[in-house]
Amino acid sequence: EEKDPTLKALKQKEFEMYKKQMAKLQKDAAQFGETSEMTDLPYVKDANQEKPTADYYDMMILMTDQSIREHQLGLKEAQENNDTKSIKRYNCLIKCVSNKKNRLESVKNQHIKILQQFKNNEELRDEKINQLMQTQGIPKACECD
């Protein structure tokens, strides 16, 4: 039902990613059901794997892309209506969400790098990931009102 082709494509991509993640989760849950090994528990076995970690960040980045597009559409409508207050708000939201996207991309890259670099040192890997999350993992709220 989405009228904007860009937003529609983003939502379709999100749905496809979601379907893949759900299929993997079901497979992992079935495997866990057979073994009852904690290491087979869904999400636990993927916590320190590069691909599932990248997929997680990619889903969040895709959601920020959708948010940016929604704000762009709101801005366009506000401009058509000469609504200066809304124009200012949408410009602020676009900038803020774009900054969130950049932060997510940076954290993703650093997180993957840590997983690669400390693949064989669980303690140091976890310490570095915790440091990353404490310094850059916390999003900042948009103050655009």
Backbone bond lengths (Angstrom), bond angles and torsions (degrees), N, CA, C in turn:
res aa  C-N    CA-C-N  psi(-1)  N-CA   C-N-CA  omega(-1)  CA-C   N-CA-C  phi
1 E - - - 1.453 - - 1.533 112.79 -
2 E 1.306 117.39 -13.14 1.462 121.12 -177.80 1.524 109.49 -64.06
3 K 1.336 115.99 128.74 1.464 121.31 -177.78 1.527 112.86 -82.67
4 D 1.324 116.98 -37.54 1.461 120.98 -178.85 1.534 109.58 -74.76
5 P 1.339 117.72 119.98 1.468 119.70 -176.25 1.534 113.59 -63.36
6 T 1.318 117.58 -34.74 1.464 120.45 179.54 1.524 110.53 -66.80
7 L 1.319 116.20 -47.04 1.461 120.60 -179.95 1.530 110.29 -66.11
8 K 1.313 116.60 -37.95 1.467 120.94 178.45 1.530 110.26 -61.75
9 A 1.322 116.79 -44.51 1.470 121.25 179.43 1.527 110.85 -63.11
10 L 1.334 117.05 -40.66 1.465 120.49 178.11 1.522 111.27 -63.57
11 K 1.315 116.70 -41.81 1.466 120.75 179.97 1.521 111.06 -68.52
12 Q 1.323 117.12 -37.54 1.464 120.26 177.14 1.529 110.62 -65.09
13 K 1.328 116.06 -41.02 1.462 120.28 178.16 1.526 110.11 -63.28
14 E 1.320 116.84 -42.21 1.466 120.47 177.98 1.529 110.19 -60.55
15 F 1.326 117.02 -43.61 1.457 121.04 -179.66 1.528 110.94 -61.82
16 E 1.331 116.74 -42.24 1.473 120.33 178.82 1.529 110.90 -64.16
17 M 1.319 116.88 -41.94 1.457 120.57 177.78 1.530 110.10 -63.02
18 Y 1.319 116.04 -42.07 1.468 121.92 -179.90 1.532 109.63 -62.25
19 K 1.342 117.19 -44.06 1.468 120.22 179.86 1.533 110.73 -60.48
20 K 1.326 117.09 -42.66 1.461 120.77 178.79 1.523 111.18 -62.94
21 Q 1.333 115.89 -43.68 1.465 119.64 -179.82 1.527 111.30 -64.81
22 M 1.324 116.63 -39.26 1.469 119.80 179.54 1.529 110.78 -67.87
23 A 1.313 118.14 -38.85 1.461 121.01 177.88 1.524 110.41 -63.19
24 K 1.324 116.27 -42.16 1.466 120.71 177.96 1.520 110.35 -64.94
25 L 1.322 116.79 -42.19 1.462 120.88 179.41 1.527 110.87 -61.34
26 Q 1.322 116.69 -42.36 1.466 120.20 178.77 1.530 111.28 -64.04
27 K 1.324 116.36 -41.33 1.466 120.90 177.75 1.523 110.38 -63.30
28 D 1.344 115.91 -45.44 1.461 120.70 179.72 1.528 111.40 -64.63
29 A 1.333 116.60 -38.75 1.464 120.18 179.20 1.527 110.56 -65.97
30 A 1.330 116.64 -39.11 1.466 120.36 177.98 1.527 110.26 -64.44
31 Q 1.321 116.04 -41.21 1.469 120.06 178.54 1.521 110.15 -64.11
32 F 1.314 116.74 -42.83 1.460 120.41 178.17 1.525 110.31 -62.58
33 G 1.331 116.80 -38.75 1.460 121.21 178.84 1.519 112.28 -62.20
34 E 1.315 116.96 -30.78 1.461 121.21 179.65 1.519 112.41 -80.15
35 T 1.329 116.87 -36.15 1.468 119.50 -173.93 1.519 113.91 -102.54
36 S 1.319 117.60 -31.59 1.471 124.05 -174.29 1.526 112.56 59.16
37 E 1.325 115.84 19.71 1.459 120.81 176.66 1.526 109.39 -81.73
38 M 1.318 117.49 132.01 1.468 120.75 -179.20 1.528 111.44 -59.17
39 T 1.309 116.68 -31.13 1.464 119.58 -179.94 1.524 112.15 -71.09
40 D 1.348 117.17 -14.93 1.464 121.46 176.39 1.523 112.17 -94.72
41 L 1.315 116.58 -1.96 1.462 120.38 -179.39 1.537 109.19 -62.87
42 P 1.349 116.82 129.85 1.469 118.23 179.40 1.526 110.94 -51.45
43 Y 1.294 116.65 142.65 1.460 127.73 -178.17 1.533 111.88 78.25
44 V 1.321 118.89 -36.99 1.466 120.16 -179.49 1.520 109.41 -65.84
45 K 1.328 116.38 -46.34 1.464 119.02 -177.31 1.522 112.19 -70.34
46 D 1.331 117.81 -20.32 1.462 121.32 -178.88 1.524 113.95 -97.21
47 A 1.308 117.02 -6.85 1.464 120.93 -171.37 1.524 113.13 -56.90
48 N 1.307 117.45 -32.72 1.460 120.00 -177.17 1.520 112.41 -118.16
49 Q 1.330 115.64 27.34 1.456 121.72 177.81 1.529 108.99 -103.54
50 E 1.314 116.39 139.98 1.463 121.22 -175.22 1.534 112.98 -64.75
51 K 1.324 118.25 -48.76 1.465 121.27 -174.68 1.530 112.10 -63.13
52 P 1.333 119.39 -51.76 1.473 118.10 178.98 1.530 112.77 -62.52
53 T 1.327 116.83 -33.91 1.458 120.33 177.78 1.523 110.00 -65.89
54 A 1.319 116.82 -45.48 1.468 121.31 177.87 1.524 110.44 -62.45
55 D 1.337 117.20 -41.16 1.464 120.90 178.79 1.531 111.35 -61.30
56 Y 1.318 116.30 -39.96 1.472 121.32 178.21 1.531 110.48 -60.71
57 Y 1.321 115.94 -49.52 1.466 119.73 179.12 1.525 111.26 -64.31
58 D 1.324 116.59 -39.99 1.468 120.28 179.93 1.525 111.23 -60.37
59 M 1.322 116.99 -38.03 1.464 120.38 178.20 1.531 109.59 -65.55
60 M 1.318 117.59 -42.98 1.468 120.14 178.86 1.525 111.31 -66.08
61 I 1.320 117.31 -38.47 1.463 121.66 178.48 1.526 109.73 -65.67
62 L 1.308 116.85 -41.51 1.455 120.99 177.64 1.535 110.96 -61.06
63 M 1.318 116.48 -39.20 1.462 119.97 178.23 1.532 110.99 -66.50
64 T 1.336 117.88 -34.80 1.468 119.14 176.32 1.525 110.01 -69.76
65 D 1.342 117.39 -35.06 1.468 120.15 175.76 1.529 110.67 -60.67
66 Q 1.326 116.00 -41.04 1.462 119.67 177.67 1.526 110.76 -63.54
67 S 1.313 115.85 -43.74 1.457 120.30 -179.98 1.533 111.06 -62.02
68 I 1.322 115.90 -43.36 1.471 120.44 177.93 1.523 109.72 -59.54
69 R 1.324 116.92 -46.17 1.470 120.51 -178.95 1.526 110.94 -63.06
70 E 1.333 117.16 -41.14 1.467 119.98 177.92 1.528 110.84 -61.70
71 H 1.322 116.42 -40.04 1.472 119.86 177.83 1.528 111.19 -68.40
72 Q 1.329 116.59 -36.30 1.465 119.82 176.92 1.529 110.86 -62.90
73 L 1.317 116.15 -40.77 1.465 119.95 178.04 1.530 110.90 -66.55
74 G 1.338 116.35 -38.86 1.462 120.41 176.00 1.518 111.37 -63.72
75 L 1.337 115.72 -39.97 1.464 120.85 178.13 1.523 110.42 -62.63
76 K 1.311 116.55 -44.25 1.461 120.68 179.74 1.532 110.46 -58.78
77 E 1.314 116.03 -44.91 1.461 120.24 179.21 1.535 111.03 -65.48
78 A 1.324 116.92 -41.26 1.467 120.84 178.70 1.523 110.71 -63.42
79 Q 1.339 116.40 -38.10 1.462 120.06 178.10 1.525 111.04 -66.62
80 E 1.323 115.72 -39.20 1.462 119.76 178.21 1.535 111.48 -64.18
81 N 1.322 115.72 -31.12 1.468 121.39 -179.33 1.531 113.00 -94.89
82 N 1.323 117.37 4.29 1.466 122.46 -177.79 1.535 112.47 52.13
83 D 1.324 116.14 39.83 1.466 122.53 -179.25 1.533 108.42 -92.74
84 T 1.327 116.55 89.45 1.467 121.04 -172.86 1.528 112.56 -62.30
85 K 1.313 117.47 -35.71 1.472 120.36 179.54 1.532 109.88 -64.72
86 S 1.333 116.93 -44.98 1.466 120.95 179.06 1.529 111.42 -68.68
87 I 1.329 116.54 -36.78 1.474 120.45 177.46 1.519 109.68 -59.07
88 K 1.319 116.02 -47.21 1.465 120.91 179.94 1.530 110.41 -61.68
89 R 1.332 116.21 -43.58 1.471 121.27 -178.74 1.525 110.36 -64.25
90 Y 1.333 118.08 -46.84 1.465 120.52 -179.05 1.522 111.73 -65.27
91 N 1.321 117.70 -39.36 1.468 119.68 176.18 1.524 110.75 -60.56
92 C 1.323 116.34 -41.90 1.463 121.20 177.77 1.529 110.33 -63.00
93 L 1.329 117.18 -45.87 1.471 121.10 -179.26 1.528 111.55 -63.48
94 I 1.330 116.55 -41.27 1.467 120.17 178.95 1.528 109.89 -61.68
95 K 1.322 116.24 -45.07 1.470 120.20 179.58 1.529 110.59 -64.33
96 C 1.320 116.58 -44.66 1.461 121.11 -177.61 1.530 111.59 -64.28
97 V 1.320 117.21 -47.63 1.462 120.55 -178.92 1.535 110.21 -68.14
98 S 1.314 117.61 -34.37 1.470 120.61 174.94 1.527 110.52 -62.55
99 N 1.328 116.37 -39.83 1.469 120.34 175.87 1.526 110.83 -63.53
100 K 1.346 116.74 -39.60 1.470 120.48 176.96 1.529 110.19 -61.99
101 K 1.320 115.89 -41.86 1.468 120.17 179.36 1.532 110.14 -62.28
102 N 1.322 116.84 -45.45 1.463 120.53 178.61 1.525 111.29 -60.94
103 R 1.340 116.27 -39.88 1.465 120.47 178.47 1.525 109.79 -63.98
104 L 1.330 116.98 -45.16 1.465 120.88 179.21 1.523 111.58 -60.67
105 E 1.323 116.92 -43.04 1.467 120.27 179.20 1.525 110.96 -63.05
106 S 1.319 116.27 -40.20 1.458 120.63 178.67 1.523 111.29 -66.66
107 V 1.327 116.63 -45.68 1.467 120.59 -179.95 1.528 109.83 -63.97
108 K 1.316 116.65 -41.02 1.471 120.53 177.64 1.522 110.15 -57.01
109 N 1.320 116.73 -51.16 1.463 120.97 -178.33 1.522 111.87 -60.54
110 Q 1.327 116.15 -43.01 1.464 119.71 179.56 1.527 111.28 -68.15
111 H 1.327 116.88 -39.93 1.463 121.49 -179.94 1.535 109.99 -62.16
112 I 1.334 116.30 -47.02 1.463 120.82 178.77 1.531 110.36 -61.56
113 K 1.321 116.20 -41.73 1.464 120.59 179.53 1.534 111.01 -60.93
114 I 1.332 116.54 -41.36 1.466 121.04 178.24 1.533 109.74 -64.18
115 L 1.334 116.88 -43.41 1.467 119.85 179.46 1.521 111.20 -60.67
116 Q 1.336 116.70 -38.27 1.464 120.90 179.43 1.527 111.02 -72.32
117 Q 1.317 115.40 -45.05 1.459 121.16 -173.43 1.526 112.55 -68.88
118 F 1.329 116.72 -36.35 1.462 120.61 -174.44 1.535 111.47 -116.22
119 K 1.326 115.11 35.89 1.463 121.60 -177.84 1.524 111.79 -56.01
120 N 1.310 116.67 -36.02 1.466 120.97 -175.33 1.527 113.58 -103.34
121 N 1.320 117.07 8.53 1.466 120.06 178.73 1.525 108.23 -129.25
122 E 1.308 115.93 85.62 1.467 122.65 -174.09 1.531 112.30 -58.21
123 E 1.312 116.51 -42.80 1.463 120.34 -177.30 1.531 111.83 -64.72
124 L 1.304 116.94 -47.68 1.465 121.30 179.94 1.526 110.77 -68.28
125 R 1.340 116.26 -39.15 1.468 121.14 177.54 1.531 110.24 -58.67
126 D 1.323 116.68 -49.65 1.460 120.56 -179.13 1.525 111.81 -63.58
127 E 1.323 115.75 -37.93 1.475 120.20 177.82 1.533 110.55 -63.20
128 K 1.332 116.69 -45.28 1.468 121.11 -179.93 1.530 111.36 -65.60
129 I 1.321 117.34 -39.79 1.466 120.32 178.19 1.518 110.43 -65.85
130 N 1.323 117.16 -41.35 1.472 120.31 177.00 1.524 111.45 -61.49
131 Q 1.335 116.61 -42.06 1.466 120.37 177.01 1.525 110.59 -61.73
132 L 1.314 116.81 -43.68 1.460 121.49 179.14 1.528 110.66 -59.75
133 M 1.316 116.38 -46.66 1.467 120.34 -178.60 1.530 111.70 -65.84
134 Q 1.318 116.82 -36.70 1.463 120.10 179.26 1.520 112.05 -69.88
135 T 1.322 117.15 -35.19 1.464 119.43 -176.39 1.521 113.43 -90.29
136 Q 1.342 117.20 -34.66 1.461 119.04 -174.00 1.527 114.53 -130.94
137 G 1.302 117.22 -4.57 1.453 120.62 -175.08 1.522 115.25 -82.90
138 I 1.313 116.25 -10.13 1.455 119.72 -175.68 1.534 109.53 -96.35
139 P 1.333 116.01 117.48 1.474 118.13 -179.50 1.531 111.63 -71.84
140 K 1.315 115.04 153.93 1.458 121.20 176.63 1.526 108.16 -101.26
141 A 1.310 115.44 137.56 1.460 120.56 -179.87 1.522 110.08 -70.09
142 C 1.325 115.07 145.46 1.459 120.34 174.80 1.534 108.52 -80.85
143 E 1.290 115.42 129.47 1.465 120.25 177.91 1.520 108.20 -115.17
144 C 1.315 114.40 82.26 1.467 120.31 -172.46 1.532 113.18 -116.21
145 D 1.297 118.13 8.69 1.473 119.14 -179.44 1.500 113.44 -93.73
